[in-house]
Amino acid sequence: MSASPAAPFGTGEIYRVDWLPGTDVLRGTCHCGREHTAQDPIEMWEWMLAHPQGHEPQGNSS
């Protein structure tokens, strides 16, 4: 069984980083839907990887 391209490591979590054209700003979106902006790609990935564990994707309520 192979992992899908959207989740190559089989975690089911998708992280997305977009560059905002005309700026030096990156916008990251966590699998839960929370967003963060930064100019430094290292800062962006540190935020992504440190983002709280155990939170639910948007639309899921406990």
mmCIF file as Biopython writes it, N, C-alpha, C and O atoms, coordinates in Angstrom:
data_model
#
loop_
_atom_site.group_PDB
_atom_site.id
_atom_site.type_symbol
_atom_site.label_atom_id
_atom_site.label_alt_id
_atom_site.label_comp_id
_atom_site.label_asym_id
_atom_site.label_entity_id
_atom_site.label_seq_id
_atom_site.pdbx_PDB_ins_code
_atom_site.Cartn_x
_atom_site.Cartn_y
_atom_site.Cartn_z
_atom_site.occupancy
_atom_site.B_iso_or_equiv
_atom_site.auth_seq_id
_atom_site.auth_asym_id
_atom_site.pdbx_PDB_model_num
ATOM 1   N N  . MET A ? 1  ? 0.855   -1.178 0.000  1.0 0.0 1  A 1 
ATOM 2   C CA . MET A ? 1  ? 0.000   0.000  0.000  1.0 0.0 1  A 1 
ATOM 3   C C  . MET A ? 1  ? 0.894   1.231  0.000  1.0 0.0 1  A 1 
ATOM 4   O O  . MET A ? 1  ? 1.846   1.315  0.775  1.0 0.0 1  A 1 
ATOM 5   N N  . SER A ? 2  ? 0.585   2.185  -0.870 1.0 0.0 2  A 1 
ATOM 6   C CA . SER A ? 2  ? 1.392   3.396  -0.925 1.0 0.0 2  A 1 
ATOM 7   C C  . SER A ? 2  ? 0.577   4.597  -0.455 1.0 0.0 2  A 1 
ATOM 8   O O  . SER A ? 2  ? -0.650  4.613  -0.548 1.0 0.0 2  A 1 
ATOM 9   N N  . ALA A ? 3  ? 1.284   5.593  0.048  1.0 0.0 3  A 1 
ATOM 10  C CA . ALA A ? 3  ? 0.624   6.812  0.526  1.0 0.0 3  A 1 
ATOM 11  C C  . ALA A ? 3  ? 0.196   7.657  -0.665 1.0 0.0 3  A 1 
ATOM 12  O O  . ALA A ? 3  ? 0.823   7.605  -1.724 1.0 0.0 3  A 1 
ATOM 13  N N  . SER A ? 4  ? -0.861  8.429  -0.498 1.0 0.0 4  A 1 
ATOM 14  C CA . SER A ? 4  ? -1.318  9.316  -1.560 1.0 0.0 4  A 1 
ATOM 15  C C  . SER A ? 4  ? -0.404  10.523 -1.661 1.0 0.0 4  A 1 
ATOM 16  O O  . SER A ? 4  ? 0.268   10.868 -0.689 1.0 0.0 4  A 1 
ATOM 17  N N  . PRO A ? 5  ? -0.365  11.184 -2.839 1.0 0.0 5  A 1 
ATOM 18  C CA . PRO A ? 5  ? 0.473   12.377 -2.975 1.0 0.0 5  A 1 
ATOM 19  C C  . PRO A ? 5  ? 0.089   13.483 -1.994 1.0 0.0 5  A 1 
ATOM 20  O O  . PRO A ? 5  ? 0.948   14.267 -1.591 1.0 0.0 5  A 1 
ATOM 21  N N  . ALA A ? 6  ? -1.181  13.561 -1.603 1.0 0.0 6  A 1 
ATOM 22  C CA . ALA A ? 6  ? -1.622  14.603 -0.673 1.0 0.0 6  A 1 
ATOM 23  C C  . ALA A ? 6  ? -1.123  14.349 0.747  1.0 0.0 6  A 1 
ATOM 24  O O  . ALA A ? 6  ? -0.964  15.286 1.528  1.0 0.0 6  A 1 
ATOM 25  N N  . ALA A ? 7  ? -0.879  13.103 1.075  1.0 0.0 7  A 1 
ATOM 26  C CA . ALA A ? 7  ? -0.398  12.744 2.419  1.0 0.0 7  A 1 
ATOM 27  C C  . ALA A ? 7  ? 0.698   11.701 2.289  1.0 0.0 7  A 1 
ATOM 28  O O  . ALA A ? 7  ? 0.490   10.533 2.619  1.0 0.0 7  A 1 
ATOM 29  N N  . PRO A ? 8  ? 1.876   12.120 1.804  1.0 0.0 8  A 1 
ATOM 30  C CA . PRO A ? 8  ? 2.921   11.147 1.501  1.0 0.0 8  A 1 
ATOM 31  C C  . PRO A ? 8  ? 3.436   10.360 2.697  1.0 0.0 8  A 1 
ATOM 32  O O  . PRO A ? 8  ? 4.032   9.301  2.503  1.0 0.0 8  A 1 
ATOM 33  N N  . PHE A ? 9  ? 3.235   10.824 3.912  1.0 0.0 9  A 1 
ATOM 34  C CA . PHE A ? 9  ? 3.735   10.133 5.081  1.0 0.0 9  A 1 
ATOM 35  C C  . PHE A ? 9  ? 2.627   9.380  5.822  1.0 0.0 9  A 1 
ATOM 36  O O  . PHE A ? 9  ? 2.872   8.822  6.892  1.0 0.0 9  A 1 
ATOM 37  N N  . GLY A ? 10 ? 1.422   9.359  5.270  1.0 0.0 10 A 1 
ATOM 38  C CA . GLY A ? 10 ? 0.345   8.594  5.855  1.0 0.0 10 A 1 
ATOM 39  C C  . GLY A ? 10 ? -0.258  9.168  7.120  1.0 0.0 10 A 1 
ATOM 40  O O  . GLY A ? 10 ? -0.985  8.464  7.820  1.0 0.0 10 A 1 
ATOM 41  N N  . THR A ? 11 ? 0.025   10.451 7.445  1.0 0.0 11 A 1 
ATOM 42  C CA . THR A ? 11 ? -0.510  11.027 8.677  1.0 0.0 11 A 1 
ATOM 43  C C  . THR A ? 11 ? -1.924  11.544 8.503  1.0 0.0 11 A 1 
ATOM 44  O O  . THR A ? 11 ? -2.655  11.680 9.484  1.0 0.0 11 A 1 
ATOM 45  N N  . GLY A ? 12 ? -2.328  11.837 7.258  1.0 0.0 12 A 1 
ATOM 46  C CA . GLY A ? 12 ? -3.631  12.423 7.009  1.0 0.0 12 A 1 
ATOM 47  C C  . GLY A ? 12 ? -3.655  13.918 7.251  1.0 0.0 12 A 1 
ATOM 48  O O  . GLY A ? 12 ? -4.680  14.564 7.037  1.0 0.0 12 A 1 
ATOM 49  N N  . GLU A ? 13 ? -2.542  14.474 7.695  1.0 0.0 13 A 1 
ATOM 50  C CA . GLU A ? 13 ? -2.447  15.907 7.952  1.0 0.0 13 A 1 
ATOM 51  C C  . GLU A ? 13 ? -1.811  16.589 6.744  1.0 0.0 13 A 1 
ATOM 52  O O  . GLU A ? 13 ? -0.770  16.161 6.247  1.0 0.0 13 A 1 
ATOM 53  N N  . ILE A ? 14 ? -2.457  17.657 6.286  1.0 0.0 14 A 1 
ATOM 54  C CA . ILE A ? 14 ? -1.945  18.396 5.138  1.0 0.0 14 A 1 
ATOM 55  C C  . ILE A ? 14 ? -1.612  19.808 5.581  1.0 0.0 14 A 1 
ATOM 56  O O  . ILE A ? 14 ? -2.448  20.513 6.146  1.0 0.0 14 A 1 
ATOM 57  N N  . TYR A ? 15 ? -0.387  20.203 5.318  1.0 0.0 15 A 1 
ATOM 58  C CA . TYR A ? 15 ? 0.074   21.554 5.613  1.0 0.0 15 A 1 
ATOM 59  C C  . TYR A ? 15 ? 0.320   22.244 4.281  1.0 0.0 15 A 1 
ATOM 60  O O  . TYR A ? 15 ? 0.828   21.633 3.341  1.0 0.0 15 A 1 
ATOM 61  N N  . ARG A ? 16 ? -0.043  23.520 4.205  1.0 0.0 16 A 1 
ATOM 62  C CA . ARG A ? 16 ? 0.098   24.241 2.945  1.0 0.0 16 A 1 
ATOM 63  C C  . ARG A ? 16 ? 0.779   25.571 3.202  1.0 0.0 16 A 1 
ATOM 64  O O  . ARG A ? 16 ? 0.455   26.272 4.161  1.0 0.0 16 A 1 
ATOM 65  N N  . VAL A ? 17 ? 1.728   25.915 2.336  1.0 0.0 17 A 1 
ATOM 66  C CA . VAL A ? 17 ? 2.384   27.217 2.405  1.0 0.0 17 A 1 
ATOM 67  C C  . VAL A ? 17 ? 2.241   27.871 1.039  1.0 0.0 17 A 1 
ATOM 68  O O  . VAL A ? 17 ? 2.627   27.303 0.018  1.0 0.0 17 A 1 
ATOM 69  N N  . ASP A ? 18 ? 1.679   29.078 1.039  1.0 0.0 18 A 1 
ATOM 70  C CA . ASP A ? 18 ? 1.507   29.865 -0.180 1.0 0.0 18 A 1 
ATOM 71  C C  . ASP A ? 18 ? 2.328   31.131 -0.078 1.0 0.0 18 A 1 
ATOM 72  O O  . ASP A ? 18 ? 2.458   31.709 1.001  1.0 0.0 18 A 1 
ATOM 73  N N  . TRP A ? 19 ? 2.872   31.557 -1.181 1.0 0.0 19 A 1 
ATOM 74  C CA . TRP A ? 19 ? 3.548   32.846 -1.273 1.0 0.0 19 A 1 
ATOM 75  C C  . TRP A ? 19 ? 2.513   33.859 -1.712 1.0 0.0 19 A 1 
ATOM 76  O O  . TRP A ? 19 ? 1.769   33.610 -2.661 1.0 0.0 19 A 1 
ATOM 77  N N  . LEU A ? 20 ? 2.452   35.000 -1.040 1.0 0.0 20 A 1 
ATOM 78  C CA . LEU A ? 20 ? 1.512   36.052 -1.404 1.0 0.0 20 A 1 
ATOM 79  C C  . LEU A ? 20 ? 2.183   36.939 -2.454 1.0 0.0 20 A 1 
ATOM 80  O O  . LEU A ? 20 ? 3.073   37.718 -2.113 1.0 0.0 20 A 1 
ATOM 81  N N  . PRO A ? 21 ? 1.775   36.837 -3.731 1.0 0.0 21 A 1 
ATOM 82  C CA . PRO A ? 21 ? 2.422   37.569 -4.816 1.0 0.0 21 A 1 
ATOM 83  C C  . PRO A ? 21 ? 2.526   39.064 -4.532 1.0 0.0 21 A 1 
ATOM 84  O O  . PRO A ? 21 ? 1.611   39.675 -3.979 1.0 0.0 21 A 1 
ATOM 85  N N  . GLY A ? 22 ? 3.662   39.636 -4.925 1.0 0.0 22 A 1 
ATOM 86  C CA . GLY A ? 22 ? 3.896   41.057 -4.724 1.0 0.0 22 A 1 
ATOM 87  C C  . GLY A ? 22 ? 4.405   41.401 -3.341 1.0 0.0 22 A 1 
ATOM 88  O O  . GLY A ? 22 ? 4.586   42.575 -3.016 1.0 0.0 22 A 1 
ATOM 89  N N  . THR A ? 23 ? 4.639   40.378 -2.516 1.0 0.0 23 A 1 
ATOM 90  C CA . THR A ? 23 ? 5.129   40.586 -1.152 1.0 0.0 23 A 1 
ATOM 91  C C  . THR A ? 23 ? 6.244   39.590 -0.864 1.0 0.0 23 A 1 
ATOM 92  O O  . THR A ? 23 ? 6.550   38.735 -1.694 1.0 0.0 23 A 1 
ATOM 93  N N  . ASP A ? 24 ? 6.836   39.701 0.287  1.0 0.0 24 A 1 
ATOM 94  C CA . ASP A ? 24 ? 7.799   38.715 0.772  1.0 0.0 24 A 1 
ATOM 95  C C  . ASP A ? 24 ? 7.155   37.839 1.841  1.0 0.0 24 A 1 
ATOM 96  O O  . ASP A ? 24 ? 7.850   37.253 2.671  1.0 0.0 24 A 1 
ATOM 97  N N  . VAL A ? 25 ? 5.839   37.752 1.820  1.0 0.0 25 A 1 
ATOM 98  C CA . VAL A ? 25 ? 5.090   37.083 2.877  1.0 0.0 25 A 1 
ATOM 99  C C  . VAL A ? 25 ? 4.659   35.684 2.440  1.0 0.0 25 A 1 
ATOM 100 O O  . VAL A ? 25 ? 4.170   35.485 1.328  1.0 0.0 25 A 1 
ATOM 101 N N  . LEU A ? 26 ? 4.851   34.727 3.338  1.0 0.0 26 A 1 
ATOM 102 C CA . LEU A ? 26 ? 4.356   33.362 3.171  1.0 0.0 26 A 1 
ATOM 103 C C  . LEU A ? 26 ? 3.146   33.186 4.081  1.0 0.0 26 A 1 
ATOM 104 O O  . LEU A ? 26 ? 3.135   33.676 5.211  1.0 0.0 26 A 1 
ATOM 105 N N  . ARG A ? 27 ? 2.143   32.495 3.593  1.0 0.0 27 A 1 
ATOM 106 C CA . ARG A ? 27 ? 0.955   32.195 4.405  1.0 0.0 27 A 1 
ATOM 107 C C  . ARG A ? 27 ? 0.872   30.683 4.541  1.0 0.0 27 A 1 
ATOM 108 O O  . ARG A ? 27 ? 0.757   29.962 3.550  1.0 0.0 27 A 1 
ATOM 109 N N  . GLY A ? 28 ? 0.931   30.222 5.766  1.0 0.0 28 A 1 
ATOM 110 C CA . GLY A ? 28 ? 0.839   28.794 6.034  1.0 0.0 28 A 1 
ATOM 111 C C  . GLY A ? 28 ? -0.535  28.444 6.567  1.0 0.0 28 A 1 
ATOM 112 O O  . GLY A ? 28 ? -1.126  29.196 7.342  1.0 0.0 28 A 1 
ATOM 113 N N  . THR A ? 29 ? -1.036  27.296 6.145  1.0 0.0 29 A 1 
ATOM 114 C CA . THR A ? 29 ? -2.329  26.814 6.621  1.0 0.0 29 A 1 
ATOM 115 C C  . THR A ? 29 ? -2.131  25.415 7.174  1.0 0.0 29 A 1 
ATOM 116 O O  . THR A ? 29 ? -1.666  24.511 6.481  1.0 0.0 29 A 1 
ATOM 117 N N  . CYS A ? 30 ? -2.489  25.261 8.423  1.0 0.0 30 A 1 
ATOM 118 C CA . CYS A ? 30 ? -2.400  23.963 9.106  1.0 0.0 30 A 1 
ATOM 119 C C  . CYS A ? 30 ? -3.548  23.064 8.637  1.0 0.0 30 A 1 
ATOM 120 O O  . CYS A ? 30 ? -4.519  23.543 8.052  1.0 0.0 30 A 1 
ATOM 121 N N  . HIS A ? 31 ? -3.431  21.767 8.897  1.0 0.0 31 A 1 
ATOM 122 C CA . HIS A ? 31 ? -4.506  20.829 8.555  1.0 0.0 31 A 1 
ATOM 123 C C  . HIS A ? 31 ? -5.805  21.162 9.267  1.0 0.0 31 A 1 
ATOM 124 O O  . HIS A ? 31 ? -6.872  20.736 8.826  1.0 0.0 31 A 1 
ATOM 125 N N  . CYS A ? 32 ? -5.739  21.925 10.374 1.0 0.0 32 A 1 
ATOM 126 C CA . CYS A ? 32 ? -6.953  22.293 11.107 1.0 0.0 32 A 1 
ATOM 127 C C  . CYS A ? 32 ? -7.609  23.540 10.533 1.0 0.0 32 A 1 
ATOM 128 O O  . CYS A ? 32 ? -8.726  23.884 10.919 1.0 0.0 32 A 1 
ATOM 129 N N  . GLY A ? 33 ? -6.922  24.227 9.606  1.0 0.0 33 A 1 
ATOM 130 C CA . GLY A ? 33 ? -7.466  25.429 8.994  1.0 0.0 33 A 1 
ATOM 131 C C  . GLY A ? 33 ? -6.890  26.712 9.555  1.0 0.0 33 A 1 
ATOM 132 O O  . GLY A ? 33 ? -7.121  27.782 8.990  1.0 0.0 33 A 1 
ATOM 133 N N  . ARG A ? 34 ? -6.145  26.640 10.653 1.0 0.0 34 A 1 
ATOM 134 C CA . ARG A ? 34 ? -5.546  27.837 11.233 1.0 0.0 34 A 1 
ATOM 135 C C  . ARG A ? 34 ? -4.435  28.350 10.319 1.0 0.0 34 A 1 
ATOM 136 O O  . ARG A ? 34 ? -3.676  27.566 9.750  1.0 0.0 34 A 1 
ATOM 137 N N  . GLU A ? 35 ? -4.348  29.677 10.185 1.0 0.0 35 A 1 
ATOM 138 C CA . GLU A ? 35 ? -3.357  30.284 9.298  1.0 0.0 35 A 1 
ATOM 139 C C  . GLU A ? 35 ? -2.346  31.111 10.072 1.0 0.0 35 A 1 
ATOM 140 O O  . GLU A ? 35 ? -2.621  31.598 11.169 1.0 0.0 35 A 1 
ATOM 141 N N  . HIS A ? 36 ? -1.165  31.259 9.472  1.0 0.0 36 A 1 
ATOM 142 C CA . HIS A ? 36 ? -0.068  32.037 10.048 1.0 0.0 36 A 1 
ATOM 143 C C  . HIS A ? 36 ? 0.699   32.646 8.887  1.0 0.0 36 A 1 
ATOM 144 O O  . HIS A ? 36 ? 0.850   32.012 7.843  1.0 0.0 36 A 1 
ATOM 145 N N  . THR A ? 37 ? 1.188   33.876 9.058  1.0 0.0 37 A 1 
ATOM 146 C CA . THR A ? 37 ? 2.011   34.496 8.025  1.0 0.0 37 A 1 
ATOM 147 C C  . THR A ? 37 ? 3.387   34.802 8.579  1.0 0.0 37 A 1 
ATOM 148 O O  . THR A ? 37 ? 3.554   35.095 9.763  1.0 0.0 37 A 1 
ATOM 149 N N  . ALA A ? 38 ? 4.385   34.727 7.681  1.0 0.0 38 A 1 
ATOM 150 C CA . ALA A ? 38 ? 5.772   35.003 8.058  1.0 0.0 38 A 1 
ATOM 151 C C  . ALA A ? 38 ? 6.562   35.301 6.791  1.0 0.0 38 A 1 
ATOM 152 O O  . ALA A ? 38 ? 6.192   34.862 5.702  1.0 0.0 38 A 1 
ATOM 153 N N  . GLN A ? 39 ? 7.640   36.042 6.937  1.0 0.0 39 A 1 
ATOM 154 C CA . GLN A ? 39 ? 8.524   36.299 5.805  1.0 0.0 39 A 1 
ATOM 155 C C  . GLN A ? 39 ? 9.623   35.243 5.716  1.0 0.0 39 A 1 
ATOM 156 O O  . GLN A ? 39 ? 10.189  35.036 4.643  1.0 0.0 39 A 1 
ATOM 157 N N  . ASP A ? 40 ? 9.925   34.592 6.795  1.0 0.0 40 A 1 
ATOM 158 C CA . ASP A ? 40 ? 11.006  33.620 6.863  1.0 0.0 40 A 1 
ATOM 159 C C  . ASP A ? 40 ? 10.446  32.198 6.728  1.0 0.0 40 A 1 
ATOM 160 O O  . ASP A ? 40 ? 9.615   31.791 7.540  1.0 0.0 40 A 1 
ATOM 161 N N  . PRO A ? 41 ? 10.887  31.437 5.716  1.0 0.0 41 A 1 
ATOM 162 C CA . PRO A ? 41 ? 10.363  30.081 5.561  1.0 0.0 41 A 1 
ATOM 163 C C  . PRO A ? 41 ? 10.681  29.167 6.745  1.0 0.0 41 A 1 
ATOM 164 O O  . PRO A ? 41 ? 9.896   28.273 7.062  1.0 0.0 41 A 1 
ATOM 165 N N  . ILE A ? 42 ? 11.810  29.381 7.395  1.0 0.0 42 A 1 
ATOM 166 C CA . ILE A ? 42 ? 12.140  28.567 8.568  1.0 0.0 42 A 1 
ATOM 167 C C  . ILE A ? 42 ? 11.156  28.850 9.695  1.0 0.0 42 A 1 
ATOM 168 O O  . ILE A ? 42 ? 10.679  27.927 10.355 1.0 0.0 42 A 1 
ATOM 169 N N  . GLU A ? 43 ? 10.852  30.128 9.914  1.0 0.0 43 A 1 
ATOM 170 C CA . GLU A ? 43 ? 9.858   30.492 10.932 1.0 0.0 43 A 1 
ATOM 171 C C  . GLU A ? 43 ? 8.513   29.853 10.623 1.0 0.0 43 A 1 
ATOM 172 O O  . GLU A ? 43 ? 7.824   29.382 11.527 1.0 0.0 43 A 1 
ATOM 173 N N  . MET A ? 44 ? 8.135   29.836 9.333  1.0 0.0 44 A 1 
ATOM 174 C CA . MET A ? 44 ? 6.852   29.257 8.938  1.0 0.0 44 A 1 
ATOM 175 C C  . MET A ? 44 ? 6.801   27.769 9.273  1.0 0.0 44 A 1 
ATOM 176 O O  . MET A ? 44 ? 5.827   27.303 9.864  1.0 0.0 44 A 1 
ATOM 177 N N  . TRP A ? 45 ? 7.843   27.014 8.899  1.0 0.0 45 A 1 
ATOM 178 C CA . TRP A ? 45 ? 7.829   25.576 9.161  1.0 0.0 45 A 1 
ATOM 179 C C  . TRP A ? 45 ? 7.941   25.271 10.645 1.0 0.0 45 A 1 
ATOM 180 O O  . TRP A ? 45 ? 7.372   24.285 11.115 1.0 0.0 45 A 1 
ATOM 181 N N  . GLU A ? 46 ? 8.657   26.090 11.382 1.0 0.0 46 A 1 
ATOM 182 C CA . GLU A ? 46 ? 8.703   25.894 12.835 1.0 0.0 46 A 1 
ATOM 183 C C  . GLU A ? 46 ? 7.320   26.059 13.434 1.0 0.0 46 A 1 
ATOM 184 O O  . GLU A ? 46 ? 6.934   25.300 14.323 1.0 0.0 46 A 1 
ATOM 185 N N  . TRP A ? 47 ? 6.565   27.050 12.955 1.0 0.0 47 A 1 
ATOM 186 C CA . TRP A ? 47 ? 5.193   27.248 13.441 1.0 0.0 47 A 1 
ATOM 187 C C  . TRP A ? 47 ? 4.339   26.027 13.092 1.0 0.0 47 A 1 
ATOM 188 O O  . TRP A ? 47 ? 3.602   25.503 13.927 1.0 0.0 47 A 1 
ATOM 189 N N  . MET A ? 48 ? 4.459   25.591 11.835 1.0 0.0 48 A 1 
ATOM 190 C CA . MET A ? 48 ? 3.662   24.439 11.396 1.0 0.0 48 A 1 
ATOM 191 C C  . MET A ? 48 ? 3.936   23.216 12.268 1.0 0.0 48 A 1 
ATOM 192 O O  . MET A ? 48 ? 3.009   22.553 12.733 1.0 0.0 48 A 1 
ATOM 193 N N  . LEU A ? 49 ? 5.220   22.928 12.484 1.0 0.0 49 A 1 
ATOM 194 C CA . LEU A ? 49 ? 5.580   21.722 13.225 1.0 0.0 49 A 1 
ATOM 195 C C  . LEU A ? 49 ? 5.310   21.840 14.717 1.0 0.0 49 A 1 
ATOM 196 O O  . LEU A ? 49 ? 5.135   20.824 15.390 1.0 0.0 49 A 1 
ATOM 197 N N  . ALA A ? 50 ? 5.273   23.065 15.252 1.0 0.0 50 A 1 
ATOM 198 C CA . ALA A ? 50 ? 5.021   23.266 16.679 1.0 0.0 50 A 1 
ATOM 199 C C  . ALA A ? 50 ? 3.548   23.509 16.976 1.0 0.0 50 A 1 
ATOM 200 O O  . ALA A ? 50 ? 3.149   23.554 18.140 1.0 0.0 50 A 1 
ATOM 201 N N  . HIS A ? 51 ? 2.731   23.668 15.926 1.0 0.0 51 A 1 
ATOM 202 C CA . HIS A ? 51 ? 1.305   23.933 16.111 1.0 0.0 51 A 1 
ATOM 203 C C  . HIS A ? 51 ? 0.707   22.831 16.989 1.0 0.0 51 A 1 
ATOM 204 O O  . HIS A ? 51 ? 1.065   21.662 16.853 1.0 0.0 51 A 1 
ATOM 205 N N  . PRO A ? 52 ? -0.197  23.206 17.881 1.0 0.0 52 A 1 
ATOM 206 C CA . PRO A ? 52 ? -0.708  22.263 18.890 1.0 0.0 52 A 1 
ATOM 207 C C  . PRO A ? 52 ? -1.160  20.918 18.328 1.0 0.0 52 A 1 
ATOM 208 O O  . PRO A ? 52 ? -1.842  20.844 17.306 1.0 0.0 52 A 1 
ATOM 209 N N  . GLN A ? 53 ? -0.762  19.869 19.022 1.0 0.0 53 A 1 
ATOM 210 C CA . GLN A ? 53 ? -1.175  18.513 18.672 1.0 0.0 53 A 1 
ATOM 211 C C  . GLN A ? 53 ? -2.578  18.259 19.218 1.0 0.0 53 A 1 
ATOM 212 O O  . GLN A ? 53 ? -2.960  18.813 20.249 1.0 0.0 53 A 1 
ATOM 213 N N  . GLY A ? 54 ? -3.334  17.427 18.527 1.0 0.0 54 A 1 
ATOM 214 C CA . GLY A ? 54 ? -4.627  16.997 19.034 1.0 0.0 54 A 1 
ATOM 215 C C  . GLY A ? 54 ? -5.778  17.917 18.695 1.0 0.0 54 A 1 
ATOM 216 O O  . GLY A ? 54 ? -6.906  17.641 19.104 1.0 0.0 54 A 1 
ATOM 217 N N  . HIS A ? 55 ? -5.551  18.987 17.974 1.0 0.0 55 A 1 
ATOM 218 C CA . HIS A ? 55 ? -6.655  19.854 17.612 1.0 0.0 55 A 1 
ATOM 219 C C  . HIS A ? 55 ? -7.393  19.268 16.417 1.0 0.0 55 A 1 
ATOM 220 O O  . HIS A ? 55 ? -6.839  18.470 15.661 1.0 0.0 55 A 1 
ATOM 221 N N  . GLU A ? 56 ? -8.641  19.670 16.257 1.0 0.0 56 A 1 
ATOM 222 C CA . GLU A ? 56 ? -9.493  19.116 15.219 1.0 0.0 56 A 1 
ATOM 223 C C  . GLU A ? 56 ? -9.545  20.025 13.997 1.0 0.0 56 A 1 
ATOM 224 O O  . GLU A ? 56 ? -9.453  21.245 14.129 1.0 0.0 56 A 1 
ATOM 225 N N  . PRO A ? 57 ? -9.693  19.436 12.798 1.0 0.0 57 A 1 
ATOM 226 C CA . PRO A ? 57 ? -9.878  20.254 11.599 1.0 0.0 57 A 1 
ATOM 227 C C  . PRO A ? 57 ? -11.141 21.102 11.708 1.0 0.0 57 A 1 
ATOM 228 O O  . PRO A ? 57 ? -12.069 20.753 12.438 1.0 0.0 57 A 1 
ATOM 229 N N  . GLN A ? 58 ? -11.171 22.227 10.973 1.0 0.0 58 A 1 
ATOM 230 C CA . GLN A ? 58 ? -12.341 23.097 11.013 1.0 0.0 58 A 1 
ATOM 231 C C  . GLN A ? 58 ? -13.577 22.296 10.608 1.0 0.0 58 A 1 
ATOM 232 O O  . GLN A ? 58 ? -13.504 21.416 9.751  1.0 0.0 58 A 1 
ATOM 233 N N  . GLY A ? 59 ? -14.692 22.606 11.224 1.0 0.0 59 A 1 
ATOM 234 C CA . GLY A ? 59 ? -15.938 21.930 10.936 1.0 0.0 59 A 1 
ATOM 235 C C  . GLY A ? 59 ? -16.223 20.791 11.894 1.0 0.0 59 A 1 
ATOM 236 O O  . GLY A ? 59 ? -17.363 20.332 11.969 1.0 0.0 59 A 1 
ATOM 237 N N  . ASN A ? 60 ? -15.242 20.327 12.619 1.0 0.0 60 A 1 
ATOM 238 C CA . ASN A ? 60 ? -15.440 19.275 13.623 1.0 0.0 60 A 1 
ATOM 239 C C  . ASN A ? 60 ? -15.549 19.936 14.987 1.0 0.0 60 A 1 
ATOM 240 O O  . ASN A ? 60 ? -14.689 20.730 15.368 1.0 0.0 60 A 1 
ATOM 241 N N  . SER A ? 61 ? -16.590 19.614 15.710 1.0 0.0 61 A 1 
ATOM 242 C CA . SER A ? 61 ? -16.736 20.170 17.054 1.0 0.0 61 A 1 
ATOM 243 C C  . SER A ? 61 ? -16.836 19.036 18.051 1.0 0.0 61 A 1 
ATOM 244 O O  . SER A ? 61 ? -17.330 17.952 17.744 1.0 0.0 61 A 1 
ATOM 245 N N  . SER A ? 62 ? -16.356 19.310 19.250 1.0 0.0 62 A 1 
ATOM 246 C CA . SER A ? 62 ? -16.382 18.266 20.297 1.0 0.0 62 A 1 
ATOM 247 C C  . SER A ? 62 ? -17.543 18.477 21.229 1.0 0.0 62 A 1 
ATOM 248 O O  . SER A ? 62 ? -17.729 17.703 22.168 1.0 0.0 62 A 1 
#
